[in-house]
Amino acid sequence: MLWVPYWSDPLTDLTAATWLLVIVSLVVAGWVSLGRPAQRGNGTLMLIIAVTAAATQLQYVTGGPWAFIGTILYPLTGVLVGLLLLRWPRHRLQTRAQLWLIRMAVVLVPILTAAVNVTWDPAWGGYTGPTWWPTLVHSKELQNWLYNGTQGFEGILLIAFVALVAARIVHASRPERRELVPVALAATAFAALACADAIEALTDTNVSALAGWASNLSMLAIPVSFLISLAVRRIQRALAVEALLDPQRLPSVDAVSRALGRALGDRHLTLAMWSAELGQYLLGDGTAAAENPADAHVVYVTSPADGTPLARMGVDPKLAGRTDFVEAVLRAAGTAIDNARLQAELRAVQRESQQSRQQLDHAEVTQRRMTRLLPGGLAERISRDPDAFSTTELLTVTVLMSDIRGYSAIAEITEPARLAEQLNDHRRAMNEALLEQGGTVMQYVGDAVMAVFGAPEPLNGHEARALAAAARMHASQDELNATWTDQGLQPFGLGIGVSSGQVAAALLGSQARVEYTVVGDTVNLAARLCDAARPAGSTVASAATISRSDRAAGYELLPAFQVKGRASTVTAYRHPPASPGGPGRDATSAGQAVTA
């Protein structure tokens, strides 16, 4: 298995150099492995291999029984190497087939080797010096038969070994395959060695030197790869610890967790920071950490100053016996941990602030929607008091209703799209005039507008405000008419009715739709007075409105007249058009309009 001619100088012979390198690497790797609980068994095995491999050189000692002992140990070294390769990087064999192969090799290989050697005489090989050799049977035929049988049996074991290694690699996961690279290299070298032996036996070509140093070189795979990986991990950990000492390079819990994972050699390490404000451990994203992490050894880190909690770390259970080392690394990262803890708390507060902001944004959107769908001021009041309109309330208000005179005739001769634009301009102007005086626009129905002064919130002087709004509505419409006339469009003429009195105000409707409205005789009278406001440009107000207003100038008393739906006559006042004969105005009298 390991081959070095006794006369070779390691400084000039490659085979001797690789053999010595194998011995040294096995001793160093074995000694280092003894300090690692997971590799302690393999470390012991590497030291045993190093001793037996070195002892094989006893076969070149001329005095005493040492040559016989070295010859017996030679094949046993190969069996021990096979055991190491089948175990690595675990601490035991993986399958029954591996166990039976090793058992068979450990029992039969030494027995067959001993049988071959006790039937061989050193004199047959040309040695004439003094030596001790236990030759029990002097039979060359028997010795040749035993030698060939032993070689064949060892060849079968080697083939079985390569097959088991191949099966292990095929069934391994991707991370495990990376760990099995040195095993695959060594198995390949063993296969090459078997082929070299077969070539030498069949062709009588001497390839032992090439096979020897190649085999020795492949034997370096396990110890050298172990030492290199250990050195790389040590360097990575040193760099990680250095990074931990610079908190500016670790702005988050995740960054600290990754650095600690590199320092401890645990890729699956989890780190949770203690939040004194929230009274719990927080992960890197600010969420609460699980109480008992699965498949992890938990290490709690406290402040050396006052003993307050700093962090909780879930590490590989293999690190459970190295608590001092783990805590030493964490103490080195104390500043980074404190910084990450503060960052985690800040993110948690930011998350709460963002949620609050989203709630406020949602409430603002809802408020805007309610403002568009409900009369002015109503949405704000509902937001302050959702139960404000759960019952009907009695209010004293002034109701204003307006209507476009001759609208049907205008609609008949105007394109629908153009008419819609005119209606939109008209409603915008009316809405501005009503809001200027504190009115609440209740609804638009076709060409009609209904507004109320004094609801949903009480309004002082609502009668005078309603009359002022009516005057402003006429003036605004006249301005629109002048613009429309220049554009060749039909002007609108308004009739406005105003009535003051008590109404019932409430949110009425069904579960699917509700609306705020006012009902009562005051509302009905405003609608009748709107019908009576002729010619176009006129405003007709009830006696109750005029008597309580200081803006009754220009209103003239109408003769008492009958309105539809009332048994008694109505007393009202009319403000005539500012420019008689204006757009859409007719000469129908108020009395004729309401009694028709």
C-alpha positions as CSV (number, residue, x, y, z in Angstrom):
1,M,0.0,0.0,0.0
2,L,2.7,2.5,1.1
3,W,5.9,2.0,-0.8
4,V,9.4,3.3,-0.2
5,P,12.7,1.5,-1.1
6,Y,15.0,1.3,1.9
7,W,17.9,2.7,0.0
8,S,16.1,5.8,-1.4
9,D,17.0,9.3,-0.4
10,P,13.9,11.4,0.3
11,L,15.7,14.5,-1.0
12,T,16.3,13.0,-4.4
13,D,13.6,10.3,-4.8
14,L,10.0,11.4,-5.3
15,T,8.6,8.1,-4.0
16,A,10.5,8.4,-0.7
17,A,9.5,12.1,-0.4
18,T,5.8,11.3,-0.8
19,W,6.1,8.5,1.7
20,L,7.6,10.7,4.3
21,L,5.0,13.4,3.6
22,V,2.3,10.8,4.1
23,I,3.7,9.8,7.5
24,V,4.1,13.5,8.6
25,S,0.6,14.5,7.5
26,L,-1.0,11.5,9.1
27,V,0.7,12.3,12.4
28,V,-0.2,16.0,12.3
29,A,-3.7,15.5,11.1
30,G,-4.3,12.7,13.7
31,W,-2.9,14.8,16.5
32,V,-5.1,17.8,15.6
33,S,-8.2,15.6,15.2
34,L,-7.8,14.4,18.8
35,G,-8.8,17.8,19.9
36,R,-12.0,17.8,17.9
37,P,-14.7,15.6,19.5
38,A,-16.3,14.8,16.2
39,Q,-13.1,13.6,14.6
40,R,-11.4,12.1,17.7
41,G,-11.9,8.5,16.5
42,N,-10.6,9.2,13.0
43,G,-7.6,11.1,14.5
44,T,-6.7,8.0,16.6
45,L,-7.0,5.9,13.4
46,M,-4.7,8.2,11.5
47,L,-2.1,8.0,14.2
48,I,-2.3,4.1,14.2
49,I,-1.9,4.2,10.4
50,A,1.1,6.4,10.7
51,V,2.7,4.0,13.2
52,T,2.0,0.8,11.1
53,A,3.1,2.5,7.9
54,A,6.4,3.5,9.5
55,A,6.7,0.0,11.0
56,T,6.5,-1.6,7.6
57,Q,10.1,-0.3,7.0
58,L,11.2,-2.9,9.6
59,Q,11.1,-5.5,6.7
60,Y,14.4,-4.0,5.6
61,V,16.1,-4.7,9.0
62,T,18.5,-7.6,8.7
63,G,18.7,-8.7,12.3
64,G,16.1,-10.3,14.6
65,P,12.4,-10.8,13.9
66,W,11.8,-7.2,12.6
67,A,11.8,-8.0,9.0
68,F,9.0,-10.6,9.6
69,I,7.0,-8.1,11.7
70,G,7.3,-5.4,9.0
71,T,6.2,-7.8,6.3
72,I,3.1,-8.8,8.4
73,L,2.1,-5.1,9.1
74,Y,2.4,-4.1,5.4
75,P,-1.0,-5.4,4.2
76,L,-2.6,-4.5,7.6
77,T,-1.8,-0.8,6.9
78,G,-3.9,-1.0,3.7
79,V,-6.8,-2.4,5.6
80,L,-6.7,0.4,8.2
81,V,-6.5,3.0,5.3
82,G,-9.6,1.4,3.8
83,L,-11.4,1.7,7.2
84,L,-10.5,5.4,7.4
85,L,-11.8,6.1,3.9
86,L,-15.1,4.3,4.4
87,R,-15.7,6.2,7.7
88,W,-14.5,9.7,6.6
89,P,-15.7,12.3,7.6
90,R,-18.0,10.4,10.0
91,H,-16.9,8.5,13.1
92,R,-18.3,5.1,12.1
93,L,-19.1,2.9,9.2
94,Q,-22.3,3.7,7.3
95,T,-23.6,0.4,6.0
96,R,-23.6,-3.3,6.8
97,A,-21.7,-4.0,3.6
98,Q,-18.9,-1.8,4.7
99,L,-18.9,-3.4,8.2
100,W,-18.7,-6.9,6.7
101,L,-15.9,-5.9,4.3
102,I,-13.7,-4.5,7.0
103,R,-14.3,-7.4,9.3
104,M,-13.4,-9.9,6.6
105,A,-10.3,-7.9,5.7
106,V,-9.2,-7.5,9.3
107,V,-9.5,-11.2,10.0
108,L,-8.4,-12.9,6.7
109,V,-5.7,-10.5,5.4
110,P,-3.4,-11.0,8.4
111,I,-4.0,-14.8,8.4
112,L,-3.3,-15.1,4.7
113,T,-0.2,-12.9,4.9
114,A,1.1,-14.9,7.8
115,A,0.5,-18.2,5.9
116,V,2.4,-16.8,2.9
117,N,5.3,-15.8,5.1
118,V,5.7,-19.0,7.1
119,T,5.9,-21.0,3.9
120,W,8.7,-18.7,2.5
121,D,12.4,-19.0,3.1
122,P,14.6,-15.8,2.7
123,A,17.2,-17.9,1.0
124,W,14.9,-18.4,-1.9
125,G,15.1,-14.7,-2.6
126,G,18.9,-14.8,-2.6
127,Y,19.4,-13.5,1.0
128,T,22.3,-15.2,2.7
129,G,22.9,-13.1,5.8
130,P,21.8,-13.8,9.4
131,T,18.1,-13.3,10.1
132,W,15.2,-14.8,12.0
133,W,12.4,-16.0,9.9
134,P,9.8,-18.6,11.1
135,T,9.7,-20.8,8.0
136,L,7.4,-23.7,9.0
137,V,6.9,-25.4,5.6
138,H,9.7,-25.5,3.0
139,S,7.5,-25.8,-0.1
140,K,7.9,-23.4,-3.0
141,E,4.7,-24.7,-4.7
142,L,2.6,-24.2,-1.6
143,Q,4.1,-20.8,-1.1
144,N,3.4,-19.7,-4.7
145,W,-0.1,-21.0,-4.4
146,L,-0.7,-19.2,-1.2
147,Y,0.9,-16.0,-2.5
148,N,-1.3,-16.0,-5.7
149,G,-4.4,-16.8,-3.7
150,T,-3.7,-13.9,-1.3
151,Q,-3.1,-11.5,-4.1
152,G,-6.4,-12.5,-5.7
153,F,-8.3,-12.1,-2.5
154,E,-6.8,-8.7,-1.9
155,G,-7.8,-7.7,-5.4
156,I,-11.4,-8.8,-4.7
157,L,-11.3,-6.7,-1.5
158,L,-10.0,-3.7,-3.4
159,I,-12.7,-4.0,-6.1
160,A,-15.4,-4.3,-3.3
161,F,-13.9,-1.3,-1.6
162,V,-14.0,0.9,-4.7
163,A,-17.6,-0.2,-5.4
164,L,-18.7,0.7,-1.8
165,V,-17.0,4.1,-2.1
166,A,-18.7,4.7,-5.5
167,A,-22.1,3.7,-4.0
168,R,-21.6,6.1,-1.1
169,I,-20.7,9.0,-3.3
170,V,-23.7,8.3,-5.6
171,H,-26.2,8.3,-2.7
172,A,-24.7,11.3,-0.9
173,S,-26.3,14.7,-0.9
174,R,-24.5,17.6,-2.7
175,P,-22.9,19.0,0.5
176,E,-21.8,15.5,1.6
177,R,-20.2,14.9,-1.9
178,R,-17.9,17.9,-1.3
179,E,-16.7,16.2,1.9
180,L,-16.1,13.0,0.0
181,V,-13.8,14.5,-2.6
182,P,-10.6,13.2,-0.8
183,V,-12.2,9.8,-0.4
184,A,-13.0,9.6,-4.1
185,L,-9.4,10.6,-5.0
186,A,-7.9,7.9,-2.7
187,A,-10.3,5.3,-4.1
188,T,-9.3,6.3,-7.7
189,A,-5.6,5.9,-6.7
190,F,-6.3,2.4,-5.3
191,A,-8.0,1.4,-8.5
192,A,-5.1,2.7,-10.5
193,L,-2.7,0.7,-8.2
194,A,-4.7,-2.4,-8.8
195,C,-4.5,-1.8,-12.6
196,A,-0.8,-1.3,-12.3
197,D,-0.3,-4.5,-10.4
198,A,-2.4,-6.3,-13.0
199,I,-0.4,-4.8,-15.9
200,E,2.9,-5.8,-14.2
201,A,1.7,-9.4,-13.7
202,L,0.4,-9.8,-17.2
203,T,3.1,-8.0,-19.2
204,D,6.0,-8.4,-16.9
205,T,6.5,-4.6,-17.1
206,N,8.0,-3.0,-14.0
207,V,5.6,-0.1,-13.1
208,S,6.0,-0.5,-9.3
209,A,7.8,2.8,-8.9
210,L,5.1,4.8,-10.7
211,A,2.4,2.9,-8.8
212,G,4.2,3.4,-5.5
213,W,4.6,7.2,-5.6
214,A,1.1,7.7,-7.1
215,S,-0.4,5.6,-4.3
216,N,1.6,7.5,-1.6
217,L,0.5,10.8,-3.2
218,S,-3.2,9.8,-3.1
219,M,-2.8,8.8,0.5
220,L,-2.3,12.4,1.3
221,A,-5.9,13.2,0.3
222,I,-7.5,12.6,3.7
223,P,-4.9,14.2,6.1
224,V,-3.9,17.0,3.8
225,S,-7.5,18.0,2.9
226,F,-8.4,17.9,6.6
227,L,-5.4,20.2,7.5
228,I,-6.1,22.6,4.6
229,S,-9.8,22.8,5.5
230,L,-8.9,23.4,9.1
231,A,-6.5,26.1,8.2
232,V,-9.0,27.8,5.9
233,R,-11.6,27.7,8.6
234,R,-9.2,29.2,11.1
235,I,-8.3,32.0,8.7
236,Q,-12.0,32.6,8.0
237,R,-12.8,32.7,11.7
238,A,-9.9,35.1,12.3
239,L,-11.2,37.4,9.6
240,A,-14.8,37.0,10.9
241,V,-13.7,37.9,14.5
242,E,-11.8,40.9,13.1
243,A,-15.0,41.9,11.3
244,L,-16.9,41.5,14.6
245,L,-14.6,44.1,16.2
246,D,-15.7,46.7,13.6
247,P,-19.5,47.3,14.2
248,Q,-19.7,49.7,11.3
249,R,-19.2,46.7,8.9
250,L,-22.1,44.9,10.6
251,P,-25.2,47.2,10.5
252,S,-27.8,44.5,10.9
253,V,-28.5,41.4,13.0
254,D,-28.2,39.2,9.8
255,A,-24.7,40.6,9.1
256,V,-23.7,39.8,12.7
257,S,-25.2,36.4,12.5
258,R,-23.3,35.6,9.3
259,A,-20.0,36.8,10.8
260,L,-20.6,34.7,13.9
261,G,-21.4,31.7,11.7
262,R,-18.1,32.1,9.9
263,A,-16.3,32.6,13.2
264,L,-17.8,29.4,14.7
265,G,-17.9,27.4,11.5
266,D,-21.7,27.0,11.7
267,R,-23.5,28.0,8.5
268,H,-27.0,27.5,10.1
269,L,-26.3,29.7,13.1
270,T,-29.3,31.9,14.2
271,L,-28.9,35.1,16.3
272,A,-31.7,36.8,18.2
273,M,-31.2,40.1,20.0
274,W,-32.8,40.9,23.3
275,S,-35.2,43.9,23.3
276,A,-35.6,45.4,26.7
277,E,-38.4,47.6,25.4
278,L,-40.4,44.7,24.0
279,G,-39.3,42.1,26.6
280,Q,-38.4,39.4,24.0
281,Y,-35.7,38.3,21.6
282,L,-35.9,39.7,18.0
283,L,-34.6,38.2,14.8
284,G,-32.9,40.3,12.1
285,D,-36.2,41.4,10.5
286,G,-37.5,42.6,13.8
287,T,-40.0,39.8,14.4
288,A,-40.1,37.8,17.6
289,A,-37.8,34.7,17.8
290,A,-39.2,31.2,18.6
291,E,-38.9,30.2,22.2
292,N,-37.1,26.9,21.6
293,P,-35.3,26.7,18.2
294,A,-35.5,23.2,16.7
295,D,-32.3,21.1,16.2
296,A,-30.1,23.8,17.8
297,H,-28.0,24.3,20.9
298,V,-29.1,27.5,22.6
299,V,-26.5,29.9,24.1
300,Y,-27.5,32.9,26.1
301,V,-25.2,35.9,26.2
302,T,-25.4,38.5,29.0
303,S,-23.7,41.8,29.6
304,P,-20.5,41.4,31.6
305,A,-21.2,44.7,33.3
306,D,-24.7,44.2,34.7
307,G,-25.8,40.7,33.6
308,T,-28.6,42.0,31.4
309,P,-29.5,39.8,28.4
310,L,-27.8,40.7,25.2
311,A,-28.5,37.9,22.7
312,R,-29.6,34.3,22.2
313,M,-27.8,32.2,19.7
314,G,-28.8,28.8,18.2
315,V,-25.7,26.9,17.1
316,D,-25.0,23.4,15.9
317,P,-25.3,20.8,18.7
318,K,-21.7,19.8,18.0
319,L,-20.7,23.1,19.6
320,A,-22.5,22.3,22.8
321,G,-19.3,21.2,24.5
322,R,-17.4,24.3,23.4
323,T,-19.5,26.9,25.3
324,D,-16.5,28.9,26.5
325,F,-15.3,29.3,22.9
326,V,-18.7,30.3,21.7
327,E,-19.2,32.9,24.4
328,A,-15.6,34.2,23.9
329,V,-16.5,34.9,20.3
330,L,-19.7,36.6,21.3
331,R,-17.9,38.7,23.9
332,A,-15.5,39.8,21.2
333,A,-18.5,40.9,19.2
334,G,-20.2,42.8,22.1
335,T,-20.2,46.2,20.3
336,A,-21.6,44.7,17.1
337,I,-24.2,42.8,19.1
338,D,-25.3,46.0,20.9
339,N,-25.4,47.9,17.6
340,A,-27.4,45.1,15.9
341,R,-29.8,45.0,18.9
342,L,-30.5,48.7,18.6
343,Q,-30.9,48.3,14.8
344,A,-33.5,45.5,15.4
345,E,-35.4,47.6,17.9
346,L,-35.3,50.5,15.5
347,R,-36.7,48.4,12.7
348,A,-39.5,47.1,15.0
349,V,-40.4,50.7,15.9
350,Q,-40.2,51.6,12.2
351,R,-42.5,48.7,11.4
352,E,-45.0,49.9,14.0
353,S,-44.8,53.4,12.7
354,Q,-45.3,52.2,9.1
355,Q,-48.3,50.3,10.1
356,S,-49.7,53.3,11.9
357,R,-49.0,55.4,8.9
358,Q,-50.7,52.9,6.6
359,Q,-53.7,53.0,8.9
360,L,-53.8,56.8,8.8
361,D,-53.5,56.7,5.0
362,H,-56.3,54.2,4.8
363,A,-58.4,56.4,7.1
364,E,-57.6,59.4,5.0
365,V,-58.6,57.6,1.8
366,T,-61.8,56.5,3.5
367,Q,-62.4,60.1,4.7
368,R,-61.9,61.4,1.1
369,R,-64.4,58.9,-0.3
370,M,-66.9,59.7,2.4
371,T,-66.5,63.4,1.7
372,R,-67.2,62.9,-2.0
373,L,-70.2,60.7,-1.3
374,L,-71.7,62.6,1.7
375,P,-72.7,66.3,2.1
376,G,-70.0,68.6,3.3
377,G,-69.2,68.4,7.0
378,L,-71.1,65.2,7.4
379,A,-68.1,62.9,6.8
380,E,-66.0,64.8,9.4
381,R,-68.8,64.5,11.9
382,I,-69.2,60.7,11.3
383,S,-65.5,60.3,11.7
384,R,-65.6,62.0,15.1
385,D,-68.8,60.2,16.2
386,P,-69.9,57.2,14.2
387,D,-73.2,57.1,16.2
388,A,-74.0,60.7,15.5
389,F,-76.7,59.9,13.0
390,S,-78.0,56.6,14.3
391,T,-81.2,58.5,15.3
392,T,-83.3,61.2,13.6
393,E,-82.8,64.7,14.8
394,L,-85.1,67.8,14.4
395,L,-83.4,70.9,13.0
396,T,-84.5,74.4,12.0
397,V,-83.0,75.0,8.6
398,T,-83.5,76.8,5.3
399,V,-83.9,74.6,2.3
400,L,-82.9,75.9,-1.2
401,M,-83.9,74.3,-4.5
402,S,-83.0,75.4,-8.0
403,D,-84.1,74.2,-11.4
404,I,-83.2,75.0,-15.0
405,R,-86.1,76.5,-16.9
406,G,-86.7,75.0,-20.3
407,Y,-84.2,72.2,-19.7
408,S,-86.1,69.6,-21.8
409,A,-86.1,71.9,-24.8
410,I,-82.4,72.6,-24.4
411,A,-81.6,68.9,-24.1
412,E,-83.6,68.2,-27.3
413,I,-81.4,70.5,-29.4
414,T,-78.0,70.0,-27.7
415,E,-75.6,67.1,-28.2
416,P,-75.5,64.9,-25.1
417,A,-71.7,65.2,-24.6
418,R,-71.9,69.0,-24.9
419,L,-74.9,69.1,-22.6
420,A,-73.0,67.1,-20.0
421,E,-70.2,69.6,-20.1
422,Q,-72.6,72.4,-19.6
423,L,-74.3,70.7,-16.6
424,N,-70.8,70.0,-15.1
425,D,-69.9,73.7,-15.4
426,H,-73.3,74.7,-14.0
427,R,-73.0,72.4,-10.9
428,R,-69.5,73.5,-10.2
429,A,-70.6,77.2,-10.2
430,M,-73.7,76.4,-8.0
431,N,-71.6,74.4,-5.6
432,E,-69.2,77.3,-5.1
433,A,-72.0,79.8,-4.5
434,L,-73.6,77.5,-1.9
435,L,-70.4,76.6,-0.1
436,E,-69.4,80.3,0.2
437,Q,-72.4,80.8,2.5
438,G,-72.0,77.6,4.5
439,G,-74.6,75.6,2.7
440,T,-74.7,71.8,2.4
441,V,-75.3,70.4,-1.1
442,M,-77.7,67.5,-0.5
443,Q,-78.1,66.2,-4.0
444,Y,-78.1,66.8,-7.7
445,V,-81.0,65.3,-9.6
446,G,-80.8,66.0,-13.3
447,D,-80.9,69.8,-13.7
448,A,-82.1,70.4,-10.1
449,V,-80.0,71.2,-7.1
450,M,-81.0,70.8,-3.4
451,A,-79.1,72.4,-0.6
452,V,-79.7,73.0,3.1
453,F,-78.4,75.7,5.5
454,G,-78.2,74.6,9.1
455,A,-77.6,70.9,8.7
456,P,-75.9,68.7,9.6
457,E,-74.3,71.4,11.8
458,P,-76.4,74.3,13.1
459,L,-75.8,77.6,11.3
460,N,-76.6,81.1,12.6
461,G,-78.4,83.3,10.1
462,H,-79.2,80.5,7.8
463,E,-82.1,82.4,6.2
464,A,-80.0,85.3,5.1
465,R,-77.2,83.0,4.0
466,A,-79.6,81.1,1.8
467,L,-80.9,84.3,0.1
468,A,-77.3,85.5,-0.5
469,A,-76.5,82.1,-2.0
470,A,-79.5,82.3,-4.3
471,A,-78.4,85.8,-5.6
472,R,-74.8,84.5,-6.1
473,M,-76.2,81.4,-8.0
474,H,-78.0,83.7,-10.5
475,A,-75.0,85.9,-10.9
476,S,-72.7,82.9,-11.6
477,Q,-75.1,81.5,-14.0
478,D,-75.3,84.8,-15.9
479,E,-71.5,84.7,-16.2
480,L,-71.6,81.2,-17.6
481,N,-74.4,82.1,-20.0
482,A,-72.3,85.0,-21.4
483,T,-69.4,82.5,-22.1
484,W,-71.7,79.9,-23.6
485,T,-73.4,82.4,-25.9
486,D,-70.0,83.3,-27.4
487,Q,-69.5,79.6,-28.0
488,G,-72.9,79.2,-29.7
489,L,-74.3,77.2,-26.8
490,Q,-77.8,77.4,-25.2
491,P,-77.9,79.5,-22.0
492,F,-79.5,78.2,-18.8
493,G,-82.1,80.2,-16.8
494,L,-82.6,79.4,-13.1
495,G,-85.6,79.3,-10.9
496,I,-84.9,79.1,-7.1
497,G,-87.2,78.4,-4.2
498,V,-86.2,79.0,-0.6
499,S,-88.1,77.9,2.5
500,S,-87.3,78.0,6.2
501,G,-88.7,75.8,9.0
502,Q,-88.3,72.6,11.0
503,V,-87.1,69.3,9.3
504,A,-86.1,65.8,10.3
505,A,-82.5,64.9,9.4
506,A,-81.2,61.4,9.3
507,L,-79.2,58.8,7.4
508,L,-81.9,56.9,5.5
509,G,-81.7,53.9,3.2
510,S,-80.9,50.1,3.3
511,Q,-77.8,48.0,4.2
512,A,-76.6,48.3,0.6
513,R,-76.9,52.1,0.5
514,V,-77.7,55.0,2.8
515,E,-77.8,58.7,2.3
516,Y,-78.1,61.8,4.5
517,T,-81.4,63.6,3.8
518,V,-83.9,66.0,5.4
519,V,-87.6,65.6,5.1
520,G,-90.6,67.6,6.2
521,D,-93.1,70.2,4.9
522,T,-90.3,72.8,4.7
523,V,-88.6,70.6,2.0
524,N,-91.9,70.2,0.1
525,L,-92.6,73.9,0.2
526,A,-89.1,74.8,-1.1
527,A,-89.8,72.5,-4.1
528,R,-93.2,74.2,-4.8
529,L,-91.7,77.6,-4.5
530,C,-88.9,76.6,-7.0
531,D,-91.7,75.7,-9.4
532,A,-93.2,79.1,-8.8
533,A,-89.9,81.0,-9.5
534,R,-90.9,82.4,-12.9
535,P,-89.8,83.9,-15.1
536,A,-86.2,82.4,-15.2
537,G,-83.8,84.3,-13.0
538,S,-86.4,84.7,-10.2
539,T,-86.1,83.6,-6.6
540,V,-89.2,82.9,-4.5
541,A,-88.8,82.7,-0.7
542,S,-91.3,81.8,2.0
543,A,-92.6,84.4,4.4
544,A,-90.7,82.6,7.2
545,T,-87.4,83.1,5.3
546,I,-88.0,86.7,4.6
547,S,-89.2,87.6,8.0
548,R,-86.0,86.2,9.6
549,S,-83.5,87.6,7.1
550,D,-81.8,90.9,6.8
551,R,-81.3,90.4,3.1
552,A,-84.9,90.7,2.0
553,A,-84.2,93.9,-0.1
554,G,-85.6,93.6,-3.6
555,Y,-88.2,90.9,-2.7
556,E,-91.8,91.8,-3.4
557,L,-94.8,90.2,-1.8
558,L,-96.8,87.9,-4.1
559,P,-100.5,87.5,-3.8
560,A,-101.4,84.5,-1.7
561,F,-101.6,81.4,-3.9
562,Q,-102.4,77.8,-3.7
563,V,-99.7,75.1,-4.1
564,K,-100.2,71.5,-4.9
565,G,-100.5,69.3,-1.8
566,R,-101.6,72.1,0.6
567,A,-105.0,72.9,1.8
568,S,-104.2,76.5,2.7
569,T,-102.7,79.3,0.6
570,V,-99.0,80.3,0.7
571,T,-97.6,83.7,1.3
572,A,-94.3,84.2,-0.4
573,Y,-91.9,86.8,-1.8
574,R,-90.3,87.0,-5.2
575,H,-87.1,88.6,-6.3
576,P,-87.4,89.4,-10.0
577,P,-84.7,88.7,-12.6
578,A,-81.8,91.1,-12.7
579,S,-82.3,91.5,-16.5
580,P,-85.9,90.7,-17.6
581,G,-86.2,88.7,-20.7
582,G,-83.0,86.8,-20.0
583,P,-82.2,83.3,-21.2
584,G,-84.9,80.7,-20.8
585,R,-87.3,83.0,-19.0
586,D,-91.0,83.0,-19.7
587,A,-93.9,85.2,-18.6
588,T,-95.8,82.6,-16.7
589,S,-96.9,84.1,-13.3
590,A,-96.1,82.5,-10.0
591,G,-99.7,81.8,-9.3
592,Q,-100.2,80.1,-12.7
593,A,-97.1,77.9,-12.1
594,V,-98.1,76.5,-8.8
595,T,-101.8,76.0,-9.4
596,A,-101.3,74.3,-12.8
